[in-house]
């Protein structure tokens, strides 16, 4: 049935441009030409029908942007209603016969009392203009401003998910399009609300024009007495005003409903029912209050008491249904557990000793990568509960293969009841690397340094980069984005954290088997370099050590052909792994240098004072001469650590990527020297910066106490 409806709408939609064109021409015709009474009645019926459709449609929307055509539709409907005002005014003032609908509405509302009829019309106008139109216009204005203010932060969040491989290019384009459409919609609604406001003002002006003009025309041209003219044209004027104001009120309400639909996951009816009546205690308290009113002296107890009993019984039914649901869930869990235990017993009895030995051997295997989660985080993995962590991890492996050049092994995700419910642990080859607590049903709001106003929440540190962050509930998400926060979902946070851990520990993950597969892959198109290098010059184990040295310092190994050709060139002269690593780094200089290039095209780095660099150079030369007792004095190392840490912080404050730049012969030694204290501070040599890239010293450190 749904398919038939959709196909019918598609067929009608193909002719919609012609229908709209005809409709606009018809509006102009209504404005310019006199209409017979029957035609006016037909158009008024059409006006009422469209008003009710536009009022009821937003009640079933989940997001306002789903009705993106509304601002343009509002303009056309407003013009249509104003053209009807012109047509009815022309009919009232020219012939006194605007049709049956207007006359019936006028007589019904007046009820024999003209003053009451005019007052009722003015009250309807006040409700429409002062309450509904003004309120929805203000909401549309604020929503448009906040949506545009939050646009950069939301774009940054999409770019971050794309860069981390959490979403694909197609998903990123879709999300950017959704953000753009939402911003365009609220901007258009801000302007469209002025149509509604102008329409309401025009209605009251038309009322007085019809009333005064009708009485004058009735007395002057139709030879009617004042009372007869007032009687006839007051009825027609009020009727005309009502058939115009009532559809206008309906459309004003629909505009208010649309612009206030934010942060919802169901249609308006479901949201009202589940949020307004979800707490039985509120209903019990309301029942008691109604009972108190019922027994107050002079109050109609026969009205208050049934209402109080009804709302109390409704609260009892909700409370009972919740208890039944909890009990049924517990019984289901117990039955599932018994069924699982029964299957395990049957499986164990059916297994042969050989099969049991294989199972025990399987438990002895260590997974390269493991993600253990507490039971509260299971929903992030369960697709039935709309968990997307598995999809994010799958995309993550593809993105890492592009970034670091190695195939990340499958990541085993398993639940661990010994963990804190919200905790997850990342393990590499069975050893715990890190852990963190993630709050489900919350969002992590990151402070990128542009937050204008803080939001209340649970303060924390983002695990991947150590940024200040706040755990917030879903209802504060849009407010946080408006204030400059970058808001991410729990599964996105875990995927990003996992990505950074893999990048920083890629050397622990790489194995000789992985290297062998890489060589086989390269051999398909570059057989010569592989056969020349392995096993004549270097073993797979030696190549693995070079690759691990590169990965340890976050140097991508995607360009395996360049790596292998460099090793083949220099392996005949030396088999020293550290020396070969430095040769490979020089060959990959463009890849290494590009992540340190600032926005102005210059590489800014921390350099060593000439005296300190000479001292380190002498130490390195002595070590090469097998003088292993030679090393820098502890006080020099302490000063060096302090100065480098301070320089690193200053570069980060300037928005630059911290890096130490030294001569090639001391680069490897200095990196090992600072690694225990400054593990994230990279060290590169002057040879690793291509000659066409400008180089500038940001700060020079020395070994002397300041």
GUPA-508664 format. One line per field, with one value per residue (C-alpha): x, y, z; residue in one letter. Coordinates in steps of 0.1 Angstrom, whole numbers. Layout:
REM GUPA-508664
east: c(X_...)
north: c(Y_...)
up: c(Z_...)
type: c(A_...)
//
This chain:
REM GUPA-508664
east: c(0_29_45_13_11_47_44_12_29_59_35_17_51_61_33_37_55_26_1_20_22_-15_-22_-1_-19_-53_-42_-36_-70_-88_-70_-80_-114_-148_-158_-194_-207_-204_-168_-160_-176_-156_-123_-132_-137_-104_-87_-101_-90_-54_-52_-62_-37_-9_-19_-20_11_37_23_38_73_104_125_114_136_114_89_115_90_70_85_77_44_35_41_18_-10_-7_-11_-40_-58_-51_-65_-96_-99_-98_-124_-148_-143_-151_-182_-194_-190_-203_-233_-236_-236_-201_-216_-234_-204_-195_-232_-236_-204_-215_-249_-236_-209_-232_-261_-282_-257_-233_-211_-205_-196_-171_-155_-152_-135_-111_-103_-95_-73_-54_-49_-36_-13_-2_2_7_23_46_57_64_82_105_112_121_144_163_165_179_205_216_216_239_262_266_272_311_312_289_310_342_325_317_353_367_346_356_393_392_375_343_322_326_328_292_280_300_284_250_256_269_239_216_233_231_194_187_204_186_153_155_168_139_114_127_117_85_72_69_43_21_25_16_-14_-28_-24_-40_-70_-79_-75_-98_-124_-127_-125_-154_-175_-171_-171_-201_-222_-213_-221_-253_-266_-253_-256_-282_-305_-305_-310_-281_-295_-302_-268_-251_-271_-263_-226_-217_-229_-210_-178_-176_-183_-156_-131_-138_-134_-101_-88_-96_-75_-49_-49_-45_-15_0_-3_13_43_47_45_72_98_93_99_135_153_125_126_89_59_42_15_39_63_34_21_54_69_38_24_56_57_28_37_28_-6_-12_-4_-28_-55_-51_-53_-85_-100_-92_-109_-139_-145_-140_-171_-192_-172_-190_-177_-194_-169_-137_-140_-145_-115_-94_-104_-98_-63_-54_-66_-46_-14_-21_-24_9_27_13_24_59_61_48_74_103_91_88_123_137_118_130_166_163_148_176_202_187_185_221_232_213_229_263_257_245_275_299_285_285_321_348_381_399_374_378_415_410_387_413_440_418_416_454_456_462_444_465_438_410_384_367_335_314_278_264_283_269_241_268_277_242_227_192_197_210_246_271_304_311_306_328_356_353_357_385_406_402_412_443_454_455_471_499_502_496_466_453_443_406_397_379_352_340_320_337_315_345_348_329_296_306_343_362_397_420_445_473_485_467_483_461_472_445_410_383_347_321_286_259_229_252_273_309_312_348_362_382_392_363_337_318_297_302_274_267_276_301_336_362_392_388_408_425_440_435_411_388_354_320_295_261_226_209_187_218_234_221_228_264_269_256_281_310_315_322_297_304_286_300_307_325_347_356_365_387_404_410_424_450_460_466_486_508_514_515_550_537_510_532_545_568_538_524_557_557_522_533_563_541_518_547_561_531_541_577_592_628_633_619_640_671_666_652_669_702_707_682_660_623_631_655_630_604_628_632_594_588_613_594_560_573_579_546_562_537_550_525_552_567_584_605_613_625_645_663_671_684_706_723_721_753_772_757_735_730_692_694_715_692_662_678_684_648_636_656_640_606_614_584_560_576_578_543_526_549_543_524_496_521_542_571_583_588_609_627_665_695_720_753_772_745_744_782_780_754_774_805_784_770_805_818_789_797_832_817_823_790_798_796_763_750_752_719_717_720_693_670_675_669_637_624_633_618_586_582_590_564_537_545_543_509_496_506_487_519_529_558_589_626_650_686_715_711_738_723_686_681_700_681_648_656_669_637_612_607_597_583_570_548_574_588_625_635_667_675_678_642_629_629_650_621_603_614_627_626_637_609_630_666_673_706_720_727_704_685)
north: c(0_24_16_25_58_67_59_80_109_106_106_137_153_151_174_197_225_229_228_255_277_274_281_313_325_317_338_367_361_362_395_412_398_397_362_348_339_301_304_324_297_270_289_294_257_251_276_258_224_236_253_220_200_224_224_187_177_191_169_138_153_142_171_205_202_173_201_222_234_252_287_288_272_298_326_310_303_338_353_330_340_378_374_359_389_411_390_389_427_434_412_427_463_459_435_427_390_374_339_317_307_343_351_320_326_362_354_325_346_377_358_390_411_431_442_406_396_424_417_379_388_411_385_359_385_392_355_350_381_388_352_328_349_369_338_316_346_350_313_312_342_327_293_308_327_298_274_297_303_265_258_259_236_210_212_206_176_161_167_151_120_118_123_95_71_70_80_76_104_98_99_131_147_137_151_183_186_180_207_231_223_229_263_273_262_281_312_309_304_336_355_335_344_380_368_354_386_408_386_390_428_429_410_437_465_447_444_481_488_465_477_515_512_489_512_542_523_509_544_563_539_513_539_519_534_535_507_485_491_485_453_438_449_441_405_402_419_398_366_376_384_350_329_347_348_312_296_323_312_275_283_304_275_252_276_276_238_235_259_245_209_204_175_150_113_107_125_152_129_102_128_145_112_97_129_144_112_92_98_82_103_135_120_109_144_159_135_146_183_177_160_190_213_189_192_230_249_259_240_216_184_163_178_178_144_123_141_134_98_94_109_88_56_65_69_35_19_34_23_-12_-14_-4_-32_-57_-46_-49_-83_-96_-83_-101_-133_-131_-126_-155_-177_-167_-175_-210_-216_-206_-228_-257_-253_-251_-283_-301_-288_-299_-333_-337_-326_-352_-349_-338_-310_-299_-297_-275_-252_-250_-241_-214_-198_-197_-176_-139_-114_-86_-60_-63_-39_-50_-32_-30_-43_-7_-2_-33_-11_7_-26_-41_-32_-40_-11_11_7_17_10_-21_0_27_2_-13_22_29_0_12_48_36_15_47_68_46_21_-12_-35_-33_-68_-74_-58_-82_-66_-85_-77_-81_-82_-75_-40_-10_-8_23_13_1_-13_-14_-43_-51_-87_-93_-63_-34_-2_22_24_51_55_64_75_60_82_112_132_144_181_191_226_234_267_287_281_313_301_268_243_223_187_161_175_152_149_137_104_107_142_152_181_196_181_178_149_163_149_149_179_201_190_219_245_232_234_269_279_266_231_202_175_138_106_80_55_82_90_54_50_81_70_36_52_72_42_21_50_54_16_5_-9_-33_-46_-52_-88_-106_-123_-89_-78_-110_-102_-66_-80_-104_-75_-53_-82_-83_-51_-46_-81_-69_-49_-76_-105_-83_-74_-106_-128_-118_-85_-84_-109_-103_-98_-69_-52_-56_-38_-9_-6_-7_21_42_34_41_77_79_78_61_31_32_39_4_6_36_19_-13_4_25_-5_-23_7_9_-26_-37_-10_-15_-38_-15_-11_24_36_20_36_70_65_54_85_107_90_97_133_148_125_133_171_177_174_200_227_257_276_301_273_274_246_260_239_238_238_232_258_251_243_218_202_198_182_157_151_142_118_101_97_81_57_47_39_14_38_28_46_80_99_134_146_142_180_187_162_178_213_199_183_214_237_214_210_247_252_225_243_277_262_246_280_295_268_252_215_210_194_193_198_187_174_139_122_130_127_90_94_126_109_80_104_125_96_87_123_137_107_127_153_143_147_152_161_189_163_154_188_192_222_240_243_273_265_288_282_289_286_275_256_252_230_259_268_300)
up: c(0_9_-24_-43_-24_-31_-68_-70_-53_-77_-107_-94_-85_-121_-130_-100_-118_-142_-114_-95_-126_-131_-95_-95_-127_-110_-80_-104_-120_-86_-79_-112_-123_-105_-93_-91_-57_-64_-74_-43_-21_-39_-34_3_8_-9_14_45_31_25_59_77_57_64_101_106_84_109_137_121_114_132_120_108_77_65_55_38_12_39_36_-2_3_30_5_-21_5_19_-16_-23_9_2_-33_-18_5_-26_-44_-14_-8_-44_-42_-8_-20_-55_-52_-15_-25_-17_-14_11_33_43_51_72_91_98_110_132_149_154_168_166_185_163_192_203_167_163_197_189_157_174_200_173_156_189_195_160_158_193_206_177_150_174_192_162_145_175_177_140_144_173_157_125_144_166_136_116_147_152_116_118_148_131_99_120_136_102_90_121_116_80_88_114_90_110_81_43_18_7_44_49_18_30_65_51_28_58_78_49_43_80_80_48_62_94_75_52_81_97_66_60_94_82_56_84_104_74_66_101_99_65_79_104_79_54_82_87_49_43_72_65_27_28_50_27_-5_10_19_-12_-40_-28_-11_21_56_80_101_71_56_90_94_60_57_93_88_55_69_100_79_54_83_99_67_63_99_108_80_88_125_114_93_120_144_119_115_153_155_128_143_178_167_179_195_190_179_172_160_182_195_207_222_242_254_265_280_296_312_317_355_375_406_387_378_414_427_401_412_448_438_418_448_470_446_445_482_484_494_464_438_414_429_402_376_396_413_381_365_396_397_360_361_392_375_344_366_382_347_336_368_364_328_337_364_339_314_339_351_316_307_338_329_294_305_329_302_277_303_310_273_268_297_283_249_265_284_253_233_260_262_225_220_217_236_204_199_235_231_201_221_249_223_209_243_244_213_218_196_181_190_216_228_260_270_301_299_297_264_247_231_211_194_191_157_170_194_166_177_150_167_145_113_127_135_100_84_108_96_60_69_89_59_39_66_80_52_70_72_108_119_129_162_185_206_236_268_302_332_355_341_354_334_314_310_280_278_247_246_222_222_255_274_285_268_281_295_298_310_283_293_271_263_266_241_245_240_231_237_205_221_206_233_241_270_290_293_324_324_338_332_318_294_259_258_224_225_262_253_279_275_291_291_283_278_244_253_256_223_202_229_232_194_194_221_200_213_190_200_192_199_223_195_175_206_211_174_175_207_192_160_179_200_169_153_184_188_152_158_184_160_130_127_103_88_80_64_43_30_22_2_-17_-25_-37_-57_-80_-97_-85_-85_-91_-60_-37_-52_-51_-14_1_11_-5_13_42_59_65_102_94_71_99_123_99_94_132_137_111_127_162_151_131_97_72_54_26_0_3_-31_-20_13_-3_-30_-4_16_-15_-23_11_25_6_25_60_79_109_114_128_99_73_90_87_50_45_64_41_11_26_34_16_35_68_63_50_84_99_73_87_70_56_39_65_88_123_146_179_174_197_206_187_219_230_195_196_230_218_187_207_228_197_183_215_215_179_191_216_245_262_294_276_281_289_325_344_351_313_305_331_317_282_292_308_279_253_272_275_238_229_249_233_198_206_218_185_166_153_153_177_162_170_140_144_123_108_129_163_154_164_196_207_199_222_249_251_245_282_291_258_239_215_205_171_161_125_107_84_56_60_50_12_0_-16_18_40_75_105_141_165_196_204_236_254_281_305_334_327)
type: c(X_X_X_X_X_X_X_X_X_X_X_X_X_X_X_X_X_X_X_X_X_X_X_X_X_X_X_X_X_X_X_X_X_X_X_X_X_X_X_X_X_X_X_X_X_X_X_X_X_X_X_X_X_X_X_X_X_X_X_X_X_X_X_X_X_X_X_X_X_X_X_X_X_X_X_X_X_X_X_X_X_X_X_X_X_X_X_X_X_X_X_X_X_X_X_X_X_X_X_X_X_X_X_X_X_X_X_X_X_X_X_X_X_X_X_X_X_X_X_X_X_X_X_X_X_X_X_X_X_X_X_X_X_X_X_X_X_X_X_X_X_X_X_X_X_X_X_X_X_X_X_X_X_X_X_X_X_X_X_X_X_X_X_X_X_X_X_X_X_X_X_X_X_X_X_X_X_X_X_X_X_X_X_X_X_X_X_X_X_X_X_X_X_X_X_X_X_X_X_X_X_X_X_X_X_X_X_X_X_X_X_X_X_X_X_X_X_X_X_X_X_X_X_X_X_X_X_X_X_X_X_X_X_X_X_X_X_X_X_X_X_X_X_X_X_X_X_X_X_X_X_X_X_X_X_X_X_X_X_X_X_X_X_X_X_X_X_X_X_X_X_X_X_X_X_X_X_X_X_X_X_X_X_X_X_X_X_X_X_X_X_X_X_X_X_X_X_X_X_X_X_X_X_X_X_X_X_X_X_X_X_X_X_X_X_X_X_X_X_X_X_X_X_X_X_X_X_X_X_X_X_X_X_X_X_X_X_X_X_X_X_X_X_X_X_X_X_X_X_X_X_X_X_X_X_X_X_X_X_X_X_X_X_X_X_X_X_X_X_X_X_X_X_X_X_X_X_X_X_X_X_X_X_X_X_X_X_X_X_X_X_X_X_X_X_X_X_X_X_X_X_X_X_X_X_X_X_X_X_X_X_X_X_X_X_X_X_X_X_X_X_X_X_X_X_X_X_X_X_X_X_X_X_X_X_X_X_X_X_X_X_X_X_X_X_X_X_X_X_X_X_X_X_X_X_X_X_X_X_X_X_X_X_X_X_X_X_X_X_X_X_X_X_X_X_X_X_X_X_X_X_X_X_X_X_X_X_X_X_X_X_X_X_X_X_X_X_X_X_X_X_X_X_X_X_X_X_X_X_X_X_X_X_X_X_X_X_X_X_X_X_X_X_X_X_X_X_X_X_X_X_X_X_X_X_X_X_X_X_X_X_X_X_X_X_X_X_X_X_X_X_X_X_X_X_X_X_X_X_X_X_X_X_X_X_X_X_X_X_X_X_X_X_X_X_X_X_X_X_X_X_X_X_X_X_X_X_X_X_X_X_X_X_X_X_X_X_X_X_X_X_X_X_X_X_X_X_X_X_X_X_X_X_X_X_X_X_X_X_X_X_X_X_X_X_X_X_X_X_X_X_X_X_X_X_X_X_X_X_X_X_X_X_X_X_X_X_X_X_X_X_X_X_X_X_X_X_X_X_X_X_X_X_X_X_X_X_X_X_X_X_X_X_X_X_X_X_X_X_X_X_X_X_X_X_X_X_X_X_X_X_X_X_X_X_X_X_X_X_X_X_X_X_X_X_X)
//
